[in-house]
Amino acid sequence: MRSLERRARQIVVDTLLDELAAERRELYRRTTWGARSAAVRDLKRDYEATRIRLAELSRVFDTAA
């Protein structure tokens, strides 16, 4: 694998990890301040979708390596 490809993959993974962290913080914040169930449910769905994208991306990178 070329270093440029590896760096591009690292950037994508780092971006998704940052997105997960932001969604997790927002979920905790809303839960702490008594957000309505629908708002928390939507945020949990977004968090899970991001987590799945990261897992799929990891599988693709593992098979390409």
C-alpha positions in Angstrom: 0.0 0.0 0.0 1.3 3.4 -0.9 1.8 6.0 1.8 -0.7 8.3 0.1 -3.4 5.7 0.1 -2.7 4.9 3.7 -2.9 8.6 4.7 -6.2 9.0 2.8 -7.6 6.0 4.7 -6.4 7.5 8.0 -8.1 10.8 7.3 -11.4 9.0 6.5 -11.2 6.9 9.7 -10.2 9.9 11.8 -13.1 11.9 10.4 -15.6 9.2 11.2 -14.1 8.8 14.7 -14.5 12.5 15.3 -18.1 12.3 14.1 -18.8 9.5 16.5 -17.3 11.4 19.4 -19.4 14.5 18.6 -22.6 12.4 18.3 -21.9 10.7 21.6 -21.3 14.0 23.3 -24.6 15.4 21.9 -26.4 12.2 23.0 -25.1 12.5 26.6 -25.9 16.3 26.6 -29.5 15.7 25.5 -30.0 12.8 27.9 -28.6 14.9 30.8 -30.9 17.8 30.1 -34.0 15.7 29.7 -34.5 15.6 25.9 -37.6 14.1 24.6 -37.4 10.4 23.6 -37.8 11.1 19.9 -34.8 13.5 19.9 -32.6 10.9 21.7 -33.9 8.1 19.4 -32.9 10.1 16.3 -29.5 10.8 17.7 -29.0 7.2 18.6 -29.9 6.2 15.1 -27.4 8.7 13.6 -24.7 7.4 16.0 -25.4 3.8 15.1 -25.3 4.7 11.3 -21.9 6.3 11.7 -20.6 3.4 13.7 -21.7 1.0 11.0 -20.1 3.1 8.3 -16.8 3.0 10.2 -17.1 -0.8 10.7 -17.8 -1.3 6.9 -14.9 1.0 6.0 -12.6 -1.0 8.3 -13.6 -4.3 6.6 -12.9 -2.8 3.2 -9.5 -1.6 4.3 -8.7 -4.9 5.9 -9.5 -6.8 2.6 -7.6 -4.3 0.5 -4.4 -4.6 2.6 
